[in-house]
Amino acid sequence: MIQFSKNFLWGVAASAYQIEGAWNADGKGPSIWDTFVRQPDRVLNSHTGDVACDHYHHMEADVALMAELGLPWYSFTISWPRVQPRGRGALNPKGLDFYDRLVDTLLAHGIRPKATLYHWDLPQALQDEGGWPERSLTDRFAEYARVVFDKLADRIHLWATFNEPWVAAFLGYGHGIHAPGICNAQAAYQAAHHMLLAHAKAVQIFREGDYDGEIGLILNLNHVQPASNRPEDLAATERVYAETHSIFLDPLIHGCYPEAFYNWLGPHAPRRAAGDLTQIHGTVDYLGINYYNTDTVAYDISGGWLKARLTPYVAPGWGFTTMGWGINPYGLRARLRDLQTRYNNPKLYITENGCALPDQPDENGFVADYERIAFLRAHLCQMHAAIEEGANVQGYFVWSIFDNLEWERGYSQRFGLVRVNFDTLARIPKQSAYWYRQVIQHNRLEC
Ligand code: GBH
């Protein structure tokens, strides 16, 4: 039996583009994802987020369902082009009003809101100006952050600036898998640096304003382990670690850049202005960690710019999710331990953890997803073990509350605690939702 502390925070997470739909309703501007999904062969089966779960029009019922499921916290993300259709200047009052009502509805049901300012849906107008490789976007982001804080920070006290800047920069600008679909290593590193700087500018506004609460950044920190102890495998693993961890955490926490790695990258390294580092250093009250899987890394001369080949690692007795990711609950503990030793034991929330599985609904649409329960239980047990070992983890959010649009994989992946029928939009809690309610209620579980 493991017991969590009284103040441990439990919740679920979702993101705007993946659930809201209403892609052009009430004055919302287009985002880079609205553009991307309309281009041929970008998204599996040409699925789009035009409707998704239509959460925009089901918000009140959705929040009532969350309350029924006993959820104390809901982590959502704000669509920038819904609030500021062209990414600068004029606001869209109806867009802002949606989030205002969402927050009030959550609070009325006793659910506390956690909000993220950026989960990949950049206003298309800003991509037309060059997107994240363009330094001026850092000021656009800061302006947008100020507008949102002014409207909502009286009621939201837990904030994140960016969700997974690695994904936004490297899948968006480096590998062309995500919007805006660009393949350019230098652009990716430049985008990542600008997201850090934009984060820092938003945090400065938050700290100088009289807002009450915590603000941080969310990173996708999958676990990586070397294929062998050969020096070239160790070096390749270190480069993958540098790209996913060090380029963000070194400036944020240690106030330095990973210079050795940037030297190795040569012309791909980002351009940095004097003063950026000082501005970025020390700008997280907490770190959000999204953990899903573990990869084994081997040196490979044709392995892209990192010269690394990643193979999914599956822990003994476990298997793969439908994403093709190897399940390794122990990887979460290893990641948390690593942050403790390499990054001064920062305050952490697990801001996403979950799995996509081949859910089979019965004739009533009910899914008895015992595999998902096993996945979540095992990860909670490993997280708890890391806490016992001294990791400063203060909360945990399941990805995701609903089945939703899994980006370039469309609706082929089901991550939800609640099943969504994408024809009727009916929501049906899965077995895992009831299990999670019990964990939260008792604040403990059997390992
Ligand atoms: C999270 O990202 C997202 O925040 C969320 O929106 C999403 O729905 C959820 O997870 C489930 O996927 O280099 O192409 O092999 C997941 C983080 C980290 C997934 C990197 C893919 C390897 C991509 N990801 N990972 S690739």
Boltz pocket constraint, residues with backbone or C-beta under 6 A from the ligand:
constraints:
  - pocket:
      binder: B
      contacts: [[A, 15], [A, 18], [A, 163], [A, 164], [A, 167], [A, 171], [A, 177], [A, 220], [A, 222], [A, 290], [A, 292], [A, 352], [A, 399], [A, 405], [A, 406], [A, 407], [A, 415]]
      max_distance: 6.0
